[in-house]
């Protein structure tokens, strides 16, 4: 299966990537903001079935063309998308700036929605989308 784990560099997202990579029939594309963490994750793949792509949901437009290139050249299709990327700015609601609120909305809703839009042509009947809020 071709699986994308969006937000796969830390915590539960990273563990999901590693568990899925235990099946040699899976090819996992892990995304995240931290390029070093993505590189380390790719290197930990026992079967060489983890690839990675830097992707920041708060500025998805900046990464869309690079992601499409990876899809066309390496995955070809997507069986499962797991959206786990999230951002929480820990402040009292009244202390949040409009910029901080916008960044959370972009990361937690608008970015994943755009990702689904971009991936839709690569998903076939029977593909799955799982959205998990991890903040």
C-alpha positions in Angstrom: 0.0 0.0 0.0 1.1 3.6 -0.6 0.5 5.5 2.6 1.1 9.2 3.4 1.6 10.1 7.0 1.3 13.9 7.3 3.0 14.9 10.5 5.1 11.8 10.8 8.3 13.1 12.4 7.5 13.1 16.1 5.3 11.4 18.7 2.5 9.2 17.6 2.9 10.2 14.0 6.5 8.9 14.0 5.4 5.7 15.7 2.6 5.2 13.1 5.2 5.5 10.3 7.5 3.0 12.0 4.7 0.5 12.5 3.5 0.8 9.0 7.0 0.4 7.7 7.2 -3.0 9.4 5.2 -4.3 6.5 7.4 -4.7 3.4 4.4 -4.3 1.1 3.9 -0.7 2.3 5.6 2.4 0.9 5.3 5.3 3.4 5.7 8.9 2.6 6.3 10.8 5.8 5.9 14.5 5.9 6.8 17.1 8.5 8.4 20.5 9.0 11.8 19.2 10.4 14.0 18.1 7.6 16.6 16.5 10.0 13.9 14.4 11.7 12.6 13.4 8.3 16.1 12.3 7.2 16.6 10.3 10.4 13.2 8.6 10.0 14.1 7.6 6.4 17.4 6.1 7.6 15.6 4.0 10.3 13.6 2.1 7.7 14.6 -1.5 8.0 13.2 -2.3 4.6 13.9 1.0 2.8 10.2 1.7 2.5 10.1 5.1 4.1 10.5 8.2 2.0 10.1 11.7 3.3 9.1 15.2 2.1 9.3 18.5 4.0 5.8 19.9 4.3 4.6 22.7 6.5 0.8 22.8 6.7 0.8 26.5 7.6 2.2 27.3 4.2 1.1 24.4 2.1 1.3 26.4 -1.2 5.1 26.7 -0.8 5.4 22.9 -0.8 2.6 21.7 -3.2 4.7 21.4 -6.4 7.5 19.4 -4.6 4.9 17.0 -3.1 3.3 16.5 -6.5 6.7 15.6 -8.0 7.2 13.0 -5.3 3.7 11.6 -5.9 4.3 11.3 -9.6 7.8 9.9 -9.4 7.7 7.6 -6.4 4.2 6.8 -5.2 2.0 7.0 -8.4 -1.1 6.6 -6.3 -2.3 6.9 -2.7 -4.1 4.2 -0.8 -4.2 5.9 2.6 -3.7 9.4 3.8 -3.2 9.9 7.6 -3.3 13.6 8.6 -1.6 13.9 12.0 0.1 17.3 11.7 -1.1 19.8 14.2 -0.2 23.0 15.9 -1.3 24.4 19.3 0.0 27.7 20.6 -0.4 27.4 24.4 -1.8 30.7 25.5 -5.0 32.0 27.0 -7.4 32.6 24.2 -7.5 36.3 24.8 -3.7 36.5 24.5 -3.6 34.9 21.0 -2.7 37.3 18.2 -4.6 37.1 15.0 -1.5 35.8 13.3 -1.1 33.0 15.8 -4.8 32.0 15.4 -4.4 32.1 11.7 -1.3 29.8 11.8 -3.2 27.3 13.9 -6.2 27.3 11.5 -3.9 27.0 8.5 -2.0 24.1 10.1 -4.9 22.2 11.6 -7.6 22.7 9.0 -6.8 24.6 5.8 -3.5 22.9 5.1 -4.9 19.3 5.5 -7.9 20.3 3.4 -5.6 21.5 0.6 -3.6 18.3 0.9 -6.7 16.3 0.4 -7.6 18.4 -2.6 -4.2 17.8 -4.2 -4.1 14.1 -3.4 -7.7 13.4 -4.6 -6.6 12.7 -8.3 -4.1 10.1 -6.9 -6.6 8.3 -4.8 -8.7 5.5 -6.2 -12.0 4.0 -5.2 -11.4 2.3 -1.8 -8.7 4.7 -0.7 -9.0 6.1 2.8 -8.4 9.4 4.6 -7.9 9.5 8.3 -7.8 12.9 10.1 -6.4 12.8 13.6 -6.0 16.0 15.6 -2.8 15.7 17.7 -2.5 19.0 19.5 
